[in-house]
Amino acid sequence: MQNIDWKNLPFGYFKTDYNVRAYWKNGEWGKIEITDSEFITLHMAATALHYGQEAFEGMKAFRGKDNKIRVFRWEENSKRLNRSADGIMMQPVPAELFKEAMTTVIKKNEKYVPPFGTGASLYIRPLLIGSGPQVGVKPAKEYMFMIFVGPVGPYFKEGFNPVSAQIVRDYDRAAPLGTGSIKVGGNYAASLRAGERAHDEGYSTAIFLDAIEKKYIDEAGPANFFAIKGNKYITPESHSILPSITNMSLIELARDMGLTVERRRIAVEELADFDEVGACGTAAVISPIKKIFDRDIKKTYEYCKDGVAGPISTKLYKRLQGIQSGEEEDKFKWNLVIE
């Protein structure tokens, strides 16, 4: 195997040896196929290309101090993929097929699971697409499910060091009754222009507000938003937010640490009163935010005055990472050890 600089991996595509695929045709799922090809053959009239029948997941596997490989909360990813499938009328993937495909692709690419202590992990990307042809606007009659993997570093180059964010009002990520609460590609396409502009202007991510009133915080780019105020963990409630499995886990950890959890609408003006703020998701885990700039009203909210993440965000991050790597007791039974 090539020499990999594990500690300096970017968050990006990394070619590994194998991926796995399964096809739904004639009313049933076929057996898992293992391939070393990075390409798929797709009908030019496939609904994934024309009508957006496409959903995906993001997961991670971690190598622990004991050298065991652990996958974090895969069942929740399986459920979320099927909620996405239901939302855009695709064939759901049975949990047992999801698990078999995931386990198989990890084992086939085991040498790419980064060593413990490097800060890197094996990113797992399940993908479900409408592969059957349609010209009319209707669901496909055939679907393809695949999983590929690759080692990655932190999503934001800063890692757990605080990042900056920019509030945008002139773009919407998703409509309130649209697809914002499911993990489909169109949501990310809609966020690209605002995200790239934020990067060009010196910010790590864009923060989207609600699409109706432009008063309340929705998503923090590709991640959920959370805030700490006193002994409270506060995160937005919205029909257009993707339910983050990381956020779900942080909520449980916050309660276990004695914090009060509030899931509610968060007005932009409240940013002035928070002790800590951050973004959370599978890719970033937790990204503490040091500065939020409101682009329209030219107002800046600042946190992490000493340049480091706040104490509660740090404790949550360390506990979650400890569970994922096997250093802490997995009291919630979140991990699957790949045997």
DRENDO-1510 file (C-alpha; in Angstrom, 1 decimal, always signed):
<recs>
REC; n; res; u; v; w
REC; 1; MET; +0.0; +0.0; +0.0 .
REC; 2; GLN; +1.1; +3.5; -0.7 .
REC; 3; ASN; +2.6; +5.6; +2.1 .
REC; 4; ILE; -0.3; +7.7; +3.5 .
REC; 5; ASP; +0.3; +10.8; +5.5 .
REC; 6; TRP; -2.6; +10.1; +7.9 .
REC; 7; LYS; -2.3; +13.2; +10.0 .
REC; 8; ASN; -2.5; +15.6; +7.0 .
REC; 9; LEU; -5.3; +14.0; +5.0 .
REC; 10; PRO; -7.8; +16.5; +3.6 .
REC; 11; PHE; -11.6; +15.8; +3.6 .
REC; 12; GLY; -11.9; +14.6; +0.0 .
REC; 13; TYR; -12.2; +11.7; -2.3 .
REC; 14; PHE; -9.5; +9.0; -1.8 .
REC; 15; LYS; -9.3; +6.0; -4.1 .
REC; 16; THR; -9.5; +2.7; -2.3 .
REC; 17; ASP; -9.5; -0.8; -3.6 .
REC; 18; TYR; -13.2; -1.8; -3.7 .
REC; 19; ASN; -16.8; -0.6; -3.5 .
REC; 20; VAL; -20.0; -2.5; -3.3 .
REC; 21; ARG; -23.3; -2.3; -5.2 .
REC; 22; ALA; -26.8; -3.9; -5.3 .
REC; 23; TYR; -29.6; -3.4; -7.7 .
REC; 24; TRP; -33.4; -3.4; -7.3 .
REC; 25; LYS; -35.1; -4.8; -10.4 .
REC; 26; ASN; -38.3; -6.7; -11.0 .
REC; 27; GLY; -39.5; -6.0; -7.5 .
REC; 28; GLU; -36.6; -7.3; -5.5 .
REC; 29; TRP; -33.0; -6.4; -4.4 .
REC; 30; GLY; -30.3; -8.5; -5.9 .
REC; 31; LYS; -27.1; -9.7; -4.2 .
REC; 32; ILE; -24.2; -7.4; -3.2 .
REC; 33; GLU; -21.6; -7.1; -5.9 .
REC; 34; ILE; -18.0; -6.2; -5.2 .
REC; 35; THR; -16.0; -4.2; -7.8 .
REC; 36; ASP; -12.8; -2.3; -8.1 .
REC; 37; SER; -14.3; +0.1; -10.7 .
REC; 38; GLU; -14.8; +3.7; -9.7 .
REC; 39; PHE; -17.4; +4.1; -12.4 .
REC; 40; ILE; -21.1; +3.2; -12.9 .
REC; 41; THR; -23.0; +2.5; -16.1 .
REC; 42; LEU; -26.2; +4.5; -16.1 .
REC; 43; HIS; -29.0; +4.9; -18.6 .
REC; 44; MET; -29.1; +8.3; -20.1 .
REC; 45; ALA; -32.8; +8.6; -19.1 .
REC; 46; ALA; -32.2; +7.5; -15.5 .
REC; 47; THR; -34.4; +9.5; -13.0 .
REC; 48; ALA; -31.3; +10.3; -10.9 .
REC; 49; LEU; -30.1; +12.5; -13.8 .
REC; 50; HIS; -33.4; +14.1; -14.7 .
REC; 51; TYR; -35.7; +14.2; -11.7 .
REC; 52; GLY; -33.3; +14.2; -8.7 .
REC; 53; GLN; -34.1; +10.7; -7.5 .
REC; 54; GLU; -30.8; +10.5; -5.5 .
REC; 55; ALA; -30.1; +10.3; -1.8 .
REC; 56; PHE; -26.9; +9.6; +0.2 .
REC; 57; GLU; -25.5; +9.2; +3.7 .
REC; 58; GLY; -22.3; +10.1; +5.4 .
REC; 59; MET; -20.8; +7.8; +8.1 .
REC; 60; LYS; -17.4; +7.1; +9.7 .
REC; 61; ALA; -15.5; +4.1; +10.9 .
REC; 62; PHE; -12.7; +4.6; +13.5 .
REC; 63; ARG; -9.8; +2.5; +14.6 .
REC; 64; GLY; -9.5; +2.4; +18.3 .
REC; 65; LYS; -6.6; +2.2; +20.7 .
REC; 66; ASP; -7.3; -1.6; +20.8 .
REC; 67; ASN; -7.0; -1.7; +17.0 .
REC; 68; LYS; -10.6; -2.6; +16.6 .
REC; 69; ILE; -12.7; -0.9; +13.9 .
REC; 70; ARG; -15.9; +0.7; +15.1 .
REC; 71; VAL; -18.8; +2.2; +13.0 .
REC; 72; PHE; -20.8; +4.8; +14.7 .
REC; 73; ARG; -24.6; +4.5; +14.8 .
REC; 74; TRP; -25.1; +2.9; +11.5 .
REC; 75; GLU; -28.7; +2.0; +12.2 .
REC; 76; GLU; -29.6; +5.7; +12.3 .
REC; 77; ASN; -28.0; +6.2; +8.9 .
REC; 78; SER; -29.9; +3.3; +7.5 .
REC; 79; LYS; -33.2; +4.7; +8.8 .
REC; 80; ARG; -32.4; +8.2; +7.5 .
REC; 81; LEU; -31.5; +6.9; +4.0 .
REC; 82; ASN; -34.9; +5.2; +3.9 .
REC; 83; ARG; -36.7; +8.4; +5.1 .
REC; 84; SER; -34.9; +10.1; +2.2 .
REC; 85; ALA; -36.0; +7.3; -0.2 .
REC; 86; ASP; -39.6; +7.7; +1.0 .
REC; 87; GLY; -39.4; +11.5; +0.6 .
REC; 88; ILE; -38.6; +11.2; -3.1 .
REC; 89; MET; -40.3; +7.9; -3.9 .
REC; 90; MET; -37.4; +5.6; -4.2 .
REC; 91; GLN; -37.2; +1.9; -3.2 .
REC; 92; PRO; -36.0; +1.6; +0.5 .
REC; 93; VAL; -32.9; -0.4; +1.3 .
REC; 94; PRO; -33.5; -3.1; +3.9 .
REC; 95; ALA; -31.4; -2.6; +7.1 .
REC; 96; GLU; -29.8; -6.1; +6.7 .
REC; 97; LEU; -28.7; -5.2; +3.1 .
REC; 98; PHE; -27.3; -1.9; +4.3 .
REC; 99; LYS; -25.4; -3.6; +7.1 .
REC; 100; GLU; -24.0; -6.3; +4.9 .
REC; 101; ALA; -22.9; -3.9; +2.2 .
REC; 102; MET; -21.3; -1.6; +4.8 .
REC; 103; THR; -19.5; -4.4; +6.6 .
REC; 104; THR; -18.3; -5.9; +3.4 .
REC; 105; VAL; -16.8; -2.7; +2.0 .
REC; 106; ILE; -15.1; -1.8; +5.3 .
REC; 107; LYS; -13.5; -5.3; +5.5 .
REC; 108; LYS; -12.4; -5.2; +1.8 .
REC; 109; ASN; -10.7; -1.8; +2.4 .
REC; 110; GLU; -9.5; -2.4; +6.0 .
REC; 111; LYS; -6.0; -1.2; +5.3 .
REC; 112; TYR; -7.4; +2.3; +4.6 .
REC; 113; VAL; -8.9; +2.7; +8.1 .
REC; 114; PRO; -6.5; +5.3; +9.6 .
REC; 115; PRO; -4.5; +4.4; +12.7 .
REC; 116; PHE; -5.7; +5.5; +16.1 .
REC; 117; GLY; -4.5; +8.9; +17.2 .
REC; 118; THR; -4.0; +10.4; +13.8 .
REC; 119; GLY; -7.2; +12.4; +13.8 .
REC; 120; ALA; -8.4; +10.7; +10.6 .
REC; 121; SER; -11.2; +8.3; +10.0 .
REC; 122; LEU; -12.7; +6.1; +7.3 .
REC; 123; TYR; -15.5; +8.0; +5.6 .
REC; 124; ILE; -18.4; +5.8; +4.4 .
REC; 125; ARG; -20.6; +7.1; +1.6 .
REC; 126; PRO; -23.8; +5.1; +0.9 .
REC; 127; LEU; -25.6; +6.2; -2.2 .
REC; 128; LEU; -29.1; +5.4; -3.6 .
REC; 129; ILE; -30.2; +6.5; -7.1 .
REC; 130; GLY; -33.0; +6.0; -9.5 .
REC; 131; SER; -31.2; +4.1; -12.3 .
REC; 132; GLY; -34.3; +3.1; -14.3 .
REC; 133; PRO; -35.2; +5.3; -17.4 .
REC; 134; GLN; -38.2; +7.7; -17.4 .
REC; 135; VAL; -39.1; +10.6; -19.6 .
REC; 136; GLY; -42.3; +11.5; -17.8 .
REC; 137; VAL; -42.0; +12.9; -14.3 .
REC; 138; LYS; -42.4; +9.8; -12.3 .
REC; 139; PRO; -40.4; +7.4; -10.1 .
REC; 140; ALA; -38.0; +4.9; -11.6 .
REC; 141; LYS; -38.7; +1.2; -11.7 .
REC; 142; GLU; -35.1; +0.3; -11.0 .
REC; 143; TYR; -32.6; +1.5; -8.3 .
REC; 144; MET; -29.0; +1.1; -7.5 .
REC; 145; PHE; -27.5; +1.2; -4.0 .
REC; 146; MET; -23.8; +1.4; -3.5 .
REC; 147; ILE; -21.2; +2.2; -0.8 .
REC; 148; PHE; -17.7; +3.5; -1.3 .
REC; 149; VAL; -15.2; +4.5; +1.4 .
REC; 150; GLY; -12.0; +6.5; +1.8 .
REC; 151; PRO; -9.8; +7.9; +4.6 .
REC; 152; VAL; -10.4; +11.5; +5.5 .
REC; 153; GLY; -9.1; +14.3; +7.7 .
REC; 154; PRO; -11.2; +17.0; +9.3 .
REC; 155; TYR; -14.0; +18.6; +7.2 .
REC; 156; PHE; -12.8; +22.1; +8.0 .
REC; 157; LYS; -9.1; +22.5; +7.7 .
REC; 158; GLU; -9.1; +24.1; +11.2 .
REC; 159; GLY; -10.2; +20.8; +12.7 .
REC; 160; PHE; -11.5; +21.4; +16.2 .
REC; 161; ASN; -10.1; +24.9; +16.3 .
REC; 162; PRO; -12.7; +27.6; +16.0 .
REC; 163; VAL; -13.9; +28.6; +12.5 .
REC; 164; SER; -15.8; +31.7; +11.2 .
REC; 165; ALA; -19.2; +31.7; +9.6 .
REC; 166; GLN; -21.4; +34.1; +7.6 .
REC; 167; ILE; -25.1; +34.6; +7.8 .
REC; 168; VAL; -26.8; +34.8; +4.3 .
REC; 169; ARG; -30.3; +36.0; +3.5 .
REC; 170; ASP; -30.2; +36.2; -0.3 .
REC; 171; TYR; -30.1; +32.4; -0.7 .
REC; 172; ASP; -32.3; +29.6; +0.7 .
REC; 173; ARG; -31.0; +26.1; +1.2 .
REC; 174; ALA; -34.5; +24.5; +1.2 .
REC; 175; ALA; -38.2; +25.3; +1.4 .
REC; 176; PRO; -40.1; +24.6; +4.7 .
REC; 177; LEU; -42.2; +21.8; +3.1 .
REC; 178; GLY; -39.6; +20.7; +0.6 .
REC; 179; THR; -36.7; +18.3; +0.9 .
REC; 180; GLY; -34.6; +20.1; +3.6 .
REC; 181; SER; -35.3; +17.4; +6.2 .
REC; 182; ILE; -34.0; +14.5; +4.0 .
REC; 183; LYS; -30.5; +14.0; +2.7 .
REC; 184; VAL; -30.8; +14.5; -1.1 .
REC; 185; GLY; -28.3; +16.0; -3.4 .
REC; 186; GLY; -30.6; +19.0; -4.4 .
REC; 187; ASN; -30.3; +20.5; -1.0 .
REC; 188; TYR; -26.5; +20.7; -1.4 .
REC; 189; ALA; -26.7; +22.0; -4.9 .
REC; 190; ALA; -28.9; +24.8; -3.6 .
REC; 191; SER; -26.3; +25.7; -0.9 .
REC; 192; LEU; -23.2; +25.8; -3.2 .
REC; 193; ARG; -23.4; +29.4; -4.4 .
REC; 194; ALA; -23.8; +30.8; -0.9 .
REC; 195; GLY; -21.1; +28.5; +0.5 .
REC; 196; GLU; -18.6; +29.3; -2.2 .
REC; 197; ARG; -19.2; +33.1; -1.7 .
REC; 198; ALA; -18.6; +32.7; +2.0 .
REC; 199; HIS; -15.3; +30.9; +1.3 .
REC; 200; ASP; -14.3; +33.6; -1.1 .
REC; 201; GLU; -15.0; +36.3; +1.5 .
REC; 202; GLY; -12.9; +34.5; +4.2 .
REC; 203; TYR; -15.5; +32.4; +6.0 .
REC; 204; SER; -15.5; +28.6; +6.5 .
REC; 205; THR; -19.3; +28.2; +6.0 .
REC; 206; ALA; -22.6; +30.0; +5.4 .
REC; 207; ILE; -25.4; +30.0; +7.9 .
REC; 208; PHE; -28.9; +29.8; +6.3 .
REC; 209; LEU; -31.9; +31.4; +7.9 .
REC; 210; ASP; -35.5; +30.2; +7.6 .
REC; 211; ALA; -36.9; +30.7; +4.1 .
REC; 212; ILE; -40.2; +32.4; +5.2 .
REC; 213; GLU; -39.3; +35.2; +7.6 .
REC; 214; LYS; -35.5; +35.3; +7.5 .
REC; 215; LYS; -35.5; +35.7; +11.2 .
REC; 216; TYR; -34.4; +32.3; +12.6 .
REC; 217; ILE; -31.3; +30.1; +12.2 .
REC; 218; ASP; -31.7; +27.0; +10.1 .
REC; 219; GLU; -28.6; +25.1; +9.0 .
REC; 220; ALA; -25.0; +25.9; +9.4 .
REC; 221; GLY; -24.0; +25.1; +5.8 .
REC; 222; PRO; -23.7; +21.3; +5.6 .
REC; 223; ALA; -24.1; +20.9; +9.3 .
REC; 224; ASN; -26.6; +21.5; +12.2 .
REC; 225; PHE; -26.2; +24.6; +14.4 .
REC; 226; PHE; -26.0; +24.5; +18.2 .
REC; 227; ALA; -25.4; +27.0; +21.0 .
REC; 228; ILE; -24.5; +26.9; +24.7 .
REC; 229; LYS; -26.0; +29.4; +27.1 .
REC; 230; GLY; -25.3; +28.8; +30.7 .
REC; 231; ASN; -26.4; +25.2; +31.4 .
REC; 232; LYS; -28.4; +24.8; +28.2 .
REC; 233; TYR; -27.7; +23.1; +24.9 .
REC; 234; ILE; -29.9; +24.9; +22.3 .
REC; 235; THR; -30.4; +23.8; +18.7 .
REC; 236; PRO; -32.9; +24.9; +16.0 .
REC; 237; GLU; -36.3; +23.3; +15.4 .
REC; 238; SER; -37.3; +23.5; +11.8 .
REC; 239; HIS; -39.0; +21.4; +9.1 .
REC; 240; SER; -36.3; +22.2; +6.6 .
REC; 241; ILE; -33.3; +21.0; +8.8 .
REC; 242; LEU; -31.7; +17.7; +8.2 .
REC; 243; PRO; -31.8; +15.7; +11.4 .
REC; 244; SER; -28.1; +15.2; +12.2 .
REC; 245; ILE; -27.1; +12.0; +13.8 .
REC; 246; THR; -24.2; +13.8; +15.4 .
REC; 247; ASN; -26.5; +16.4; +16.8 .
REC; 248; MET; -28.9; +13.7; +18.0 .
REC; 249; SER; -25.9; +12.1; +19.8 .
REC; 250; LEU; -24.7; +15.4; +21.3 .
REC; 251; ILE; -28.2; +16.0; +22.6 .
REC; 252; GLU; -28.0; +12.7; +24.5 .
REC; 253; LEU; -24.6; +13.5; +25.8 .
REC; 254; ALA; -25.6; +16.9; +26.9 .
REC; 255; ARG; -28.5; +15.5; +28.9 .
REC; 256; ASP; -26.2; +12.9; +30.4 .
REC; 257; MET; -23.8; +15.7; +31.4 .
REC; 258; GLY; -26.7; +17.5; +33.2 .
REC; 259; LEU; -27.5; +20.1; +30.6 .
REC; 260; THR; -31.0; +21.2; +29.7 .
REC; 261; VAL; -31.7; +20.7; +26.0 .
REC; 262; GLU; -33.9; +23.1; +24.1 .
REC; 263; ARG; -34.9; +22.4; +20.5 .
REC; 264; ARG; -36.7; +25.4; +19.3 .
REC; 265; ARG; -36.6; +28.3; +16.9 .
REC; 266; ILE; -33.5; +30.5; +17.4 .
REC; 267; ALA; -33.8; +34.1; +16.5 .
REC; 268; VAL; -30.7; +35.7; +14.9 .
REC; 269; GLU; -30.6; +38.3; +17.7 .
REC; 270; GLU; -30.0; +35.6; +20.3 .
REC; 271; LEU; -26.5; +35.1; +18.9 .
REC; 272; ALA; -25.5; +38.1; +21.1 .
REC; 273; ASP; -26.4; +36.2; +24.3 .
REC; 274; PHE; -24.8; +32.8; +23.7 .
REC; 275; ASP; -21.6; +31.6; +25.5 .
REC; 276; GLU; -20.6; +29.1; +22.8 .
REC; 277; VAL; -21.8; +28.3; +19.3 .
REC; 278; GLY; -20.9; +25.6; +16.8 .
REC; 279; ALA; -21.7; +23.4; +13.8 .
REC; 280; CYS; -22.1; +19.7; +14.1 .
REC; 281; GLY; -22.3; +16.8; +11.7 .
REC; 282; THR; -20.7; +13.5; +10.6 .
REC; 283; ALA; -18.0; +15.2; +8.5 .
REC; 284; ALA; -17.1; +18.0; +11.0 .
REC; 285; VAL; -18.2; +16.2; +14.3 .
REC; 286; ILE; -18.1; +19.6; +16.1 .
REC; 287; SER; -16.7; +22.8; +14.6 .
REC; 288; PRO; -16.6; +25.5; +17.2 .
REC; 289; ILE; -17.4; +29.0; +15.8 .
REC; 290; LYS; -15.4; +32.0; +16.8 .
REC; 291; LYS; -17.1; +34.6; +14.7 .
REC; 292; ILE; -20.4; +35.0; +12.9 .
REC; 293; PHE; -20.8; +37.9; +10.4 .
REC; 294; ASP; -24.3; +39.0; +9.4 .
REC; 295; ARG; -23.6; +39.9; +5.8 .
REC; 296; ASP; -26.8; +42.1; +5.4 .
REC; 297; ILE; -26.6; +44.2; +8.5 .
REC; 298; LYS; -22.8; +44.2; +8.8 .
REC; 299; LYS; -22.9; +42.9; +12.4 .
REC; 300; THR; -20.4; +40.6; +13.9 .
REC; 301; TYR; -20.9; +38.2; +16.9 .
REC; 302; GLU; -17.7; +36.9; +18.5 .
REC; 303; TYR; -17.0; +33.9; +20.7 .
REC; 304; CYS; -13.9; +32.0; +21.8 .
REC; 305; LYS; -12.2; +35.1; +22.9 .
REC; 306; ASP; -9.0; +33.3; +23.9 .
REC; 307; GLY; -8.9; +31.5; +20.6 .
REC; 308; VAL; -9.9; +28.1; +21.8 .
REC; 309; ALA; -13.3; +26.2; +21.9 .
REC; 310; GLY; -15.5; +26.8; +24.8 .
REC; 311; PRO; -15.5; +24.3; +27.8 .
REC; 312; ILE; -18.8; +22.6; +27.1 .
REC; 313; SER; -18.2; +22.2; +23.4 .
REC; 314; THR; -14.8; +20.8; +24.2 .
REC; 315; LYS; -16.2; +18.3; +26.7 .
REC; 316; LEU; -19.0; +17.2; +24.3 .
REC; 317; TYR; -16.4; +16.8; +21.5 .
REC; 318; LYS; -14.0; +14.7; +23.6 .
REC; 319; ARG; -16.8; +12.5; +25.0 .
REC; 320; LEU; -18.2; +11.8; +21.5 .
REC; 321; GLN; -14.7; +11.1; +20.0 .
REC; 322; GLY; -13.9; +8.9; +23.0 .
REC; 323; ILE; -17.0; +6.8; +22.4 .
REC; 324; GLN; -16.3; +6.6; +18.7 .
REC; 325; SER; -12.7; +5.5; +19.2 .
REC; 326; GLY; -13.5; +3.1; +22.0 .
REC; 327; GLU; -11.6; +5.1; +24.7 .
REC; 328; GLU; -14.8; +5.8; +26.6 .
REC; 329; GLU; -17.5; +3.3; +27.7 .
REC; 330; ASP; -20.1; +3.0; +25.0 .
REC; 331; LYS; -22.9; +3.3; +27.5 .
REC; 332; PHE; -25.5; +4.1; +24.8 .
REC; 333; LYS; -24.5; +1.1; +22.6 .
REC; 334; TRP; -23.8; +3.3; +19.6 .
REC; 335; ASN; -20.9; +1.4; +18.1 .
REC; 336; LEU; -20.7; -1.6; +15.9 .
REC; 337; VAL; -17.4; -3.4; +16.1 .
REC; 338; ILE; -16.4; -4.9; +12.7 .
REC; 339; GLU; -15.3; -8.4; +13.4 .
</recs>
